[in-house]
C-alpha cells in the first residue's frame, strides 16, 4: 500500500463523519426556521361533540398527550446516556425537537381537558435503572457510540409510529366532523414529525457506517432485548398502546394491519441492523412487541 493510499484509508472516516454532521446541522437549521414551536394561541379548540370525541378517541388522546409531555424526562435521559454528545445532537434536542414536542403536549393536553378528560400526569423525572446503568458506561467513547445508535434507532421508530398515528387520528377526527381541532392542532403536529424522523434516520445511517463490527453486534443484541412500542414502559402502558392501535384503525384488518404497521416502523433498522438476513421483511421483535401490546389490550378490556 502506498503512502497516498494509507492516507486515504486513515482520513476517510473523519471526512464522512464531518459530512454527516454538516447534513444534520443544515437539517436542524431548516427545521428551526421552518417549523418553530406551534403557537399555543393558534389552535381552535372548538369541538362539536366532545362527548363523542372522548368516546371514540379519548384513550388515544390521553396516551399521545402523555408521551409528548414526557419529553422533559427524555432530555434528562439523553444527558445521562450521552455525556459527551456531538454538538449537533444537543442542538437538535435542546433547541428544536424539545420545544416542538413540549408544545405538542401542551396543545393536546388543553384539547383533552376541554373535551372533559383529566389533565395529563406524565413521568418527567423518574429514570429507569437500566438507563442509569448504560449511562454510567457511556463515559467510555465506544459505549457512547452504542448508546447514540440506540437513541437514533428509538427516535426513528418513535417518530415513524407518531407520523402514522397522527395521520390516522387526523382522518378519524375529520370523520367525526371535528374539523377545527383536526386542522389547527393535529395537522400542525403531524407536519413537524417527519423532520424529526429524517434527523434520526440520517444520524443512524451515518453512525452505523462508522461502527466497528463488535459495536454493531452489541447494538443488535441490545436493540433486540430493549425494543418497546412508543411510550410504553410497563405492562399497563403496553395495553394502553394496544388500545390506541384499535382506536385509530391499525387493527381493523386484524393481524395483517399490525404487520403492516410494524413493517413501516421497523423498516430503517431492518435495512441497517439486519441487512444480512436475506428474506427477512422486518425484525421479529418489532412485530412481537406490537402483537403483545394488542393482546394485552384485549385481555384488559374483557
ABEGO torsion letter per residue (X at the ends): XBAAAAAAAAAAAAAAAAAAAAAAAAAAAAAAAABBBBBAAABBABBABAAAAAAAAAAAAAAAAAAAAAAAAAAAAAAAABABBBAAAAAAAAAAAAAAAAAAAAAAAAAAAAAGBBBBBBBAABBBAAAAAAAAAAABAAAAAAAAAAAAAAAAAAAAAAAAAAAAAAAAAAAAGBAAAAAAAAAAAAAAAAAAAAAAAAAAAAAAAABBAAAAAAAAAAAAAABBBBGBABAAAAAAAAAAAAAAGAAAAEAAAAAAAAAAAAAAAAAAAAAABBGBABBAAAAAAAAAAAAAAAAAAX
